[in-house]
Amino acid sequence: MKRRPWGLSAVLAACAMSVAPAAFAQDKVLRIAMTASDIPTTSGMPNNGFEGMRFLGFPVFEGLIQFDLTGTGPVTLKPGLAEKWEQAADDKKTWIFHLRKGVKFHDGTDFNADAVIWNLERIWNKDSPQFEPNATGIMRSRIPILASYRKIDDSTVAITTTIVASFFQWMIPYMLYTSPTAFEKGGKDWAKVAAAGPAGTGPFKIVKVVQRQAVTLAKNPDYWDPKRLAKVDQVILLPIPEANTRLAALRSGQVDWIEVPPPDGIPSLKQAGFVISTGSYPHVWPWFYNMAAKDSPLKDVRVRQALNYCIDRGAIVGLLNGTAEPSVGWLKPADAAFGKPENRYGFDPAKGKKLLADAGFDAKKPLSVKVMISTSGSGQMLPLPMNEALQENLKQACNVDVKVDAVEWQVLLNASRAAPDAPSLNGAMALNVSSPSSDPGAMYRYFAAANFSPNGSNFEQWKDDKFEEAFARLSEATDEATIEKNYAIAHERLVDNPPWLFIVHDLNPRAFSKKVKGFVSPQSWFVDLTLVSLE
């Protein structure tokens, strides 16, 4: 873990220096402690997983389509920088986006079709002056089916996909737009642009970047949607990867909001009057199996199923003080698309050991695997104690030897986009990367054979013919019933031919001071910061 050269108080003081003392005393400043070990990148396509998108993505930069995060039910799509969109009548692979007029970037320049094309070139054209290598890997993995794009007129663009994809609209929110003019003013150097604070179109704008320490956002009073003007004047984002340090910062009043409080600290926080928020949302905490590595024991489906029977999910839920629920698939059993798989995983060591023995692993030849984990990170909960518990569990229940390789979160994310035998994996046969489990678009990204690593998010290089057939039907469909039916068939294959060790779904815990009001916990990784106020 990297050392921070300053203490938390010094960081907050440095952020405060960016605002005149008199103004700072009157401003409503929301201070948030993230789980990241470093500030997410600020050029317009943040790293550090979806925590980066949560705090330095969607609040500052926007997509043509947005997630509606205003309620506590399942998330839906709503117009963003595009007022409406549709599949072209003569070509299902092409989507037409009708852009919102009158939108300005934070630097006062116009958002229009030229800005859309410029941003798409930034990611998909390596020969463009604005090509951003660090953002490209992130973005292409999230929208792996984009084929081409063109301007129709100043307020209309067309984007074409490689396949017919009914789910494409669920990928579009992840493509964020930044000002071409800000890039020019930054000397066409993305590092300088990021340090200066680039210009998006969102309800908050970046006003201060203290490298490796904090980022300050300010309310955008000229935001294009007056109904979504921010209720706080500033947000200070601080990376504090260690859970007990976040807890101490909240208790001492140095921050107002912490992501993922330590589970054993939750009762005392409640007793002291702090507010705890939890809620079921589409997220799973698994191990990704490295099935395609040379001589990987996980090539055998019996081994992959066995591990799913060998783990005590209830013990992990207990370790987390009830802030998680057991995971027996990518989706939750209550989800309509969970389906009716043949396997219903539970803690059954006898069945696990029988499957392992059938695959050639017994007391004389125990299964041995190495798993790469993170020390913290977006959606990672408490990876060190959780993986230590799994290590002991698998040894005691099924005589499986597990070696743990702990790295920083971004290093682990980079590893998840590596080839199966890449040196960066250090021989790991599994990766502990938390994942969204939200919609068919996310399912396609992680499991379609077209997305084998290192070019896509199918790290496992998993291929299942029945899954592929169901997903092809889903992709071509235009009615919800057909989409839902085939979504369930695809999910059944994820359970019965598992590419992952399904462990838990977490309940998205966070803790606030009593001053924080208006927070809504949607069924999403993301939150709407414009709803939050301070008393």
C-alpha positions in Angstrom: 0.0 0.0 0.0 1.3 3.4 -0.9 2.1 5.9 1.9 0.4 9.2 2.0 2.9 12.0 2.5 0.3 14.1 4.4 -2.2 13.4 7.1 -5.9 13.6 6.5 -6.2 17.0 8.2 -3.4 18.4 6.1 -5.2 17.2 2.9 -8.5 18.9 4.0 -6.6 22.1 4.8 -5.0 22.1 1.3 -8.4 21.7 -0.3 -9.8 24.5 1.8 -7.0 26.8 0.5 -8.6 26.7 -3.0 -11.5 28.8 -1.6 -11.4 32.2 0.0 -11.8 31.8 3.8 -14.9 33.8 4.1 -16.6 31.9 1.3 -15.5 28.6 2.7 -17.1 29.3 6.0 -20.5 29.8 4.3 -20.3 27.1 1.7 -21.9 23.7 2.2 -18.9 21.4 1.8 -19.6 17.6 1.6 -16.4 15.5 2.4 -16.4 11.9 1.2 -13.9 9.2 2.1 -13.6 6.7 -0.8 -12.1 3.2 -0.6 -9.6 3.9 -3.4 -5.9 4.1 -2.6 -5.5 7.0 -4.9 -7.7 9.7 -6.5 -9.3 8.4 -9.7 -8.0 10.0 -12.9 -9.6 13.3 -13.7 -9.3 13.6 -17.5 -12.9 12.6 -18.2 -12.7 8.8 -18.0 -11.8 7.9 -14.4 -9.9 4.8 -13.4 -10.3 3.0 -10.1 -13.3 1.0 -11.3 -16.8 2.0 -10.7 -16.0 4.0 -7.6 -14.1 6.3 -10.0 -17.3 6.5 -12.2 -19.5 7.1 -9.1 -17.6 10.1 -7.9 -15.4 11.5 -10.7 -17.4 10.2 -13.7 -21.1 10.8 -13.7 -21.2 13.9 -11.4 -18.8 15.8 -13.7 -19.1 14.2 -17.1 -22.1 12.8 -18.8 -23.2 10.3 -21.5 -25.8 10.6 -24.2 -28.0 8.3 -22.1 -28.0 8.4 -18.3 -29.0 6.0 -15.5 -32.0 7.3 -13.5 -30.6 7.2 -9.9 -33.4 9.1 -8.2 -35.3 6.1 -6.7 -34.7 3.0 -4.7 -36.1 0.5 -7.3 -34.4 -1.1 -10.3 -32.5 1.5 -12.3 -33.9 2.6 -15.7 -32.5 4.7 -18.5 -33.3 8.3 -19.2 -32.3 11.0 -21.7 -29.0 12.6 -21.0 -27.0 14.6 -23.5 -29.3 13.0 -26.1 -33.0 13.9 -25.8 -34.0 10.7 -27.6 -32.6 7.7 -29.5 -33.7 4.9 -31.7 -32.5 2.0 -33.9 -32.3 3.1 -37.5 -35.3 1.8 -39.4 -33.2 0.3 -42.2 -30.3 -1.1 -40.0 -30.7 -2.6 -36.6 -26.9 -2.2 -36.0 -27.2 1.6 -36.2 -28.5 3.8 -33.4 -29.5 7.4 -34.0 -29.0 9.9 -31.2 -30.8 13.3 -31.2 -28.6 15.6 -29.1 -29.9 18.1 -26.5 -29.5 21.7 -27.7 -28.1 24.5 -25.7 -25.9 22.4 -23.5 -22.5 24.0 -22.5 -19.3 22.4 -21.2 -18.0 23.9 -17.9 -15.7 26.1 -19.9 -18.6 27.7 -21.7 -18.1 26.0 -25.1 -20.9 24.2 -26.9 -21.8 20.5 -26.7 -22.8 19.4 -30.1 -22.3 16.6 -32.7 -18.7 17.8 -33.4 -17.9 17.3 -29.7 -19.4 13.9 -29.7 -17.4 12.8 -32.7 -14.2 14.3 -31.2 -14.7 12.3 -28.0 -15.4 9.1 -29.9 -12.2 9.7 -31.9 -10.4 10.2 -28.5 -11.1 6.5 -27.7 -11.5 4.7 -31.0 -8.9 6.4 -33.3 -5.4 5.9 -32.2 -4.2 8.3 -34.8 -6.3 11.3 -33.6 -4.4 14.1 -31.8 -6.7 13.6 -28.8 -6.2 9.9 -28.5 -6.1 9.0 -24.7 -4.4 5.6 -24.2 -5.1 5.4 -20.5 -8.9 5.9 -21.1 -9.0 3.6 -24.1 -8.6 0.3 -22.4 -11.3 1.2 -19.8 -13.8 2.5 -22.4 -13.4 -0.1 -25.0 -13.9 -2.9 -22.5 -17.2 -1.2 -21.5 -18.4 -0.7 -25.0 -16.8 -3.6 -26.9 -19.2 -3.6 -29.8 -18.8 -0.1 -31.2 -17.9 -0.2 -34.9 -18.2 3.3 -36.4 -19.8 6.7 -35.9 -20.8 9.7 -38.0 -22.2 13.1 -37.7 -25.6 13.5 -39.4 -26.0 17.2 -38.5 -25.1 19.5 -35.7 -27.5 17.9 -33.3 -27.7 14.3 -34.6 -25.1 11.5 -34.6 -25.2 7.8 -35.7 -23.3 5.1 -33.9 -23.0 1.6 -35.5 -22.3 -1.6 -33.6 -20.5 -4.8 -34.7 -23.6 -6.9 -34.0 -27.3 -6.3 -33.6 -27.6 -5.5 -29.9 -30.8 -4.7 -28.1 -28.7 -4.0 -25.0 -26.4 -1.4 -26.6 -28.4 1.4 -25.0 -27.3 0.1 -21.6 -23.6 0.6 -22.6 -24.0 4.2 -23.8 -24.1 5.8 -20.3 -20.4 4.8 -19.8 -19.1 6.9 -22.7 -18.4 10.3 -21.0 -17.9 13.6 -22.9 -15.3 16.2 -22.1 -14.6 19.6 -23.7 -12.3 19.6 -26.8 -11.4 23.2 -26.0 -10.1 22.2 -22.5 -7.8 19.7 -24.3 -6.4 22.5 -26.5 -5.9 24.8 -23.5 -4.0 22.0 -21.7 -1.5 21.9 -24.5 -2.9 18.7 -26.0 -1.5 16.8 -23.0 -4.0 14.7 -21.1 -1.9 14.8 -17.9 -1.9 18.6 -17.9 -5.6 18.7 -18.7 -6.4 16.3 -15.8 -4.3 18.4 -13.4 -6.0 21.6 -14.4 -9.5 20.2 -14.1 -11.1 19.3 -17.5 -14.6 20.5 -18.5 -17.6 18.2 -18.6 -21.3 19.1 -18.8 -22.4 17.7 -15.4 -23.9 19.2 -12.3 -20.5 19.4 -10.6 -17.2 20.7 -12.0 -13.6 19.9 -11.0 -12.0 23.0 -9.4 -9.0 21.6 -7.5 -6.8 18.5 -7.9 -4.2 17.7 -5.2 -2.4 14.8 -6.8 -2.6 11.6 -4.8 -4.5 13.4 -2.1 -7.9 14.9 -3.0 -10.2 16.3 -5.6 -12.6 19.2 -5.0 -15.8 19.5 -7.0 -18.0 22.6 -7.1 -21.6 23.1 -7.9 -22.3 24.0 -11.6 -24.9 26.8 -11.3 -25.4 26.8 -15.1 -26.2 23.1 -15.4 -28.6 22.4 -18.3 -31.2 20.7 -16.1 -32.4 23.2 -13.5 -34.3 20.5 -11.7 -31.0 18.7 -10.9 -28.9 21.6 -9.5 -26.7 20.5 -6.7 -27.7 21.2 -3.2 -24.2 21.4 -1.8 -21.6 24.0 -2.9 -18.6 21.7 -2.9 -17.7 18.0 -2.6 -14.2 17.0 -1.4 -13.2 13.4 -2.4 -10.5 11.7 -0.4 -8.9 8.3 -1.0 -8.7 6.4 2.3 -8.3 2.7 1.5 -8.1 1.5 5.1 -11.5 0.9 6.6 -10.7 1.8 10.2 -9.0 5.0 9.1 -12.2 5.9 7.3 -14.1 5.1 10.4 -11.9 7.3 12.5 -12.2 10.2 10.0 -16.0 10.0 10.3 -16.0 9.8 14.1 -13.7 12.8 14.4 -15.8 14.9 12.1 -13.0 15.2 9.4 -15.4 13.7 6.8 -19.2 13.5 6.5 -19.6 10.3 4.5 -17.6 7.1 4.3 -17.8 4.3 1.8 -17.8 0.8 3.3 -17.5 1.2 7.1 -15.8 -1.7 8.8 -18.7 -4.1 9.7 -17.7 -4.5 13.4 -17.9 -0.7 13.7 -21.4 -0.4 12.4 -23.2 -1.0 15.8 -21.2 1.6 17.6 -21.7 4.1 14.7 -25.5 3.6 15.0 -25.3 4.0 18.8 -23.4 7.3 18.3 -26.1 8.7 16.0 -24.4 8.2 12.6 -26.6 7.1 9.7 -26.0 3.7 8.1 -27.2 3.0 4.6 -27.5 -0.5 3.1 -29.5 -1.9 0.2 -29.6 -4.7 -2.3 -28.1 -3.7 -5.6 -26.7 -5.5 -8.7 -23.2 -6.4 -7.6 -21.3 -9.6 -7.0 -18.0 -10.3 -5.2 -16.5 -13.4 -6.9 -13.3 -15.0 -7.9 -12.7 -14.9 -11.7 -11.4 -18.4 -12.7 -8.3 -18.4 -14.9 -9.6 -21.2 -17.1 -7.5 -20.7 -20.2 -4.0 -20.6 -18.6 -1.7 -23.4 -19.5 -2.3 -26.4 -17.2 -5.0 -24.6 -15.3 -6.9 -27.0 -13.1 -9.9 -24.8 -13.6 -10.3 -26.0 -17.2 -12.4 -28.8 -15.7 -16.0 -27.8 -14.9 -16.1 -30.2 -12.0 -13.4 -28.3 -10.3 -15.2 -25.0 -10.9 -18.4 -26.4 -9.5 -16.6 -28.1 -6.6 -15.3 -24.8 -5.3 -18.8 -23.3 -5.4 -19.9 -26.2 -3.1 -16.9 -26.0 -0.8 -17.3 -22.4 0.4 -19.3 -21.3 3.4 -21.0 -18.1 2.2 -22.9 -17.7 5.5 -19.6 -17.4 7.3 -18.6 -14.6 5.0 -21.9 -12.8 5.6 -21.3 -13.2 9.3 -17.8 -11.8 9.0 -19.4 -8.7 7.3 -21.9 -8.3 10.1 -24.8 -8.9 7.7 -23.8 -6.3 5.1 -23.8 -9.0 2.4 -26.0 -11.9 1.2 -24.9 -15.2 -0.3 -24.2 -15.4 -4.0 -25.2 -18.5 -5.9 -25.0 -17.0 -9.4 -24.2 -13.8 -11.2 -27.7 -12.6 -10.5 -29.7 -13.1 -7.2 -32.2 -15.9 -6.9 -35.0 -13.3 -6.5 -34.1 -11.7 -9.9 -36.6 -12.6 -12.6 -33.7 -13.7 -14.9 -32.0 -16.0 -12.4 -33.7 -18.9 -14.2 -33.8 -22.6 -13.0 -30.2 -23.9 -13.1 -29.5 -27.5 -12.3 -27.0 -26.5 -9.6 -28.1 -24.6 -6.4 -24.8 -24.0 -4.6 -24.6 -24.2 -0.9 -22.0 -25.2 1.7 -21.7 -28.9 0.8 -18.1 -30.1 1.4 -19.0 -33.7 0.7 -20.3 -32.9 -2.8 -17.4 -30.5 -3.3 -14.8 -33.2 -2.4 -16.6 -35.8 -4.6 -16.4 -33.5 -7.6 -12.7 -32.7 -6.9 -11.9 -36.5 -6.6 -13.7 -37.1 -9.9 -11.4 -34.5 -11.4 -8.3 -36.2 -9.9 -7.8 -34.1 -6.7 -7.8 -35.9 -3.4 -5.8 -36.1 -0.1 -2.7 -37.3 -1.9 -3.0 -34.7 -4.7 -4.8 -31.7 -3.3 -6.0 -28.9 -5.5 -3.7 -25.8 -5.2 -4.7 -22.4 -6.6 -3.2 -18.9 -6.3 -5.7 -16.0 -6.2 -4.7 -12.3 -6.8 -6.7 -9.9 -4.6 -6.7 -6.2 -3.8 -6.0 -4.4 -0.6 -9.0 -2.2 -1.1 -11.0 -0.7 -3.9 -14.4 -0.1 -5.5 -16.9 -2.7 -4.3 -14.1 -4.8 -2.8 -15.5 -4.6 0.7 -12.9 -6.1 3.1 -10.8 -8.2 0.7 -8.0 -9.1 3.1 -10.0 -10.7 5.9 -12.6 -12.1 3.5 -10.0 -13.9 1.5 -8.2 -15.1 4.6 -11.5 -16.6 5.7 -12.0 -18.3 2.3 -8.4 -19.6 2.4 -9.1 -21.3 5.8 -12.5 -22.4 4.7 -11.3 -24.1 1.5 -8.5 -25.9 3.4 -10.7 -27.2 6.2 -13.7 -28.1 4.1 -12.2 -29.5 0.9 -8.4 -29.7 1.4 -7.8 -27.0 -1.2 -4.6 -25.0 -0.8 -5.0 -21.3 -1.6 -2.1 -18.8 -1.9 -3.0 -15.1 -1.8 -1.2 -12.4 -3.8 -2.4 -9.0 -2.6 -1.9 -6.0 -4.9 -3.4 -2.5 -5.3 -6.9 -2.2 -6.8 -5.8 -0.7 -10.1 -3.1 -3.3 -10.5 -5.8 -6.0 -10.1 -8.1 -4.3 -12.6 -5.2 -4.2 -15.1 -4.6 -7.9 -14.5 -8.3 -8.7 -15.3 -7.7 -7.4 -18.8 -4.5 -9.5 -19.2 -4.0 -12.7 -21.3 -4.3 -16.0 -19.3 -0.5 -16.6 -19.0 0.6 -12.9 -18.8 3.5 -12.3 -16.5 1.5 -9.6 -14.7 -0.7 -12.4 -13.3 2.2 -13.9 -11.3 0.7 -17.3 -11.9 -2.7 -16.5 -10.5 -5.4 -19.0 -11.2 -8.2 -16.6 -10.0 -8.8 -12.9 -9.6 -11.0 -11.4 -6.8 -12.6 -8.6 -8.8 -16.0 -7.3 -7.7 -18.4 -6.8 -10.6 -21.6 -5.3 -11.7 -24.5 -7.7 -12.4 -26.9 -5.2 -13.7 -28.2 -5.8 -17.2 -27.7 -7.8 -20.4 -25.1 -5.3 -21.6 -22.9 -6.1 -18.6 -23.5 -9.8 -19.0 -22.3 -9.6 -22.6 -19.2 -7.7 -21.6 -18.1 -10.2 -19.1 -19.1 -13.5 -20.6 -19.6 -13.4 -24.4 -16.9 -15.3 -26.3 -16.3 -12.3 -28.5 -14.8 -10.5 -25.5 -11.9 -12.8 -24.6 -9.1 -11.1 -22.8 -6.8 -9.3 -23.4 -9.1 -7.4 -25.8 -12.3 -7.6 -23.7 -13.6 -8.3 -20.2 -14.0 -12.1 -20.5 -10.9 -12.7 -18.5 -11.7 -16.4 -18.2 -12.0 -16.9 -21.9 -15.2 -18.8 -21.1 -17.3 -20.1 -24.0 -20.6 -21.9 -23.7 -22.6 -22.7 -26.8 -26.0 -22.6 -25.1 -25.1 -19.2 -23.6 -24.1 -17.9 -27.0 -27.3 -19.1 -28.6 -29.5 -17.5 -26.0 -27.6 -14.3 -26.1 -27.9 -14.1 -29.9 -31.7 -14.4 -29.6 -31.7 -11.8 -26.9 -29.6 -9.4 -29.0 -31.9 -9.7 -32.0 -35.1 -9.3 -29.9 -37.2 -6.1 -29.7 -39.8 -7.3 -27.2 -39.1 -7.5 -23.4 -40.6 -11.0 -23.0 -38.1 -12.6 -25.5 -35.2 -10.6 -23.9 -36.1 -11.7 -20.4 -36.6 -15.4 -21.4 -33.2 -15.6 -23.0 -31.5 -13.6 -20.3 -32.6 -16.3 -17.9 -31.4 -19.1 -20.1 -28.0 -17.4 -20.4 -27.8 -17.0 -16.7 -28.6 -20.7 -16.1 -25.4 -21.5 -18.1 -23.3 -19.2 -15.8 -24.5 -21.2 -12.8 -24.2 -24.7 -14.3 -20.9 -24.1 -16.2 -19.5 -21.5 -13.8 -16.7 -19.2 -15.0 -16.6 -17.7 -11.5 -16.6 -18.7 -7.9 -19.8 -17.0 -6.7 -19.2 -15.8 -3.1 -21.4 -12.9 -1.9 -23.4 -9.9 -3.1 -22.7 -7.0 -0.8 -25.4 -4.5 0.4 -23.6 -1.4 -0.5 -22.9 -0.1 3.0 -21.9 3.5 3.7 -22.1 5.7 6.8 -23.0 9.4 7.2 -22.9 12.1 9.8 -26.4 13.3 10.8 -25.7 16.5 8.8 -26.1 14.6 5.5 -29.7 14.6 4.2 -31.5 13.5 1.0 -29.3 10.6 0.1 -31.0 7.9 -2.0 -29.6 4.4 -2.3 -30.6 3.2 -5.8 -30.2 -0.4 -7.0 -27.0 0.7 -8.7 -23.3 1.1 -8.2 -23.8 4.8 -8.8 -25.5 7.6 -6.8 -27.0 11.0 -7.6 -25.0 13.5 -5.6 -27.3 16.3 -6.6 -29.9 14.9 -4.2 -27.7 15.3 -1.2 -27.8 18.3 1.1 -26.1 19.3 4.4 -27.8 20.8 7.5 
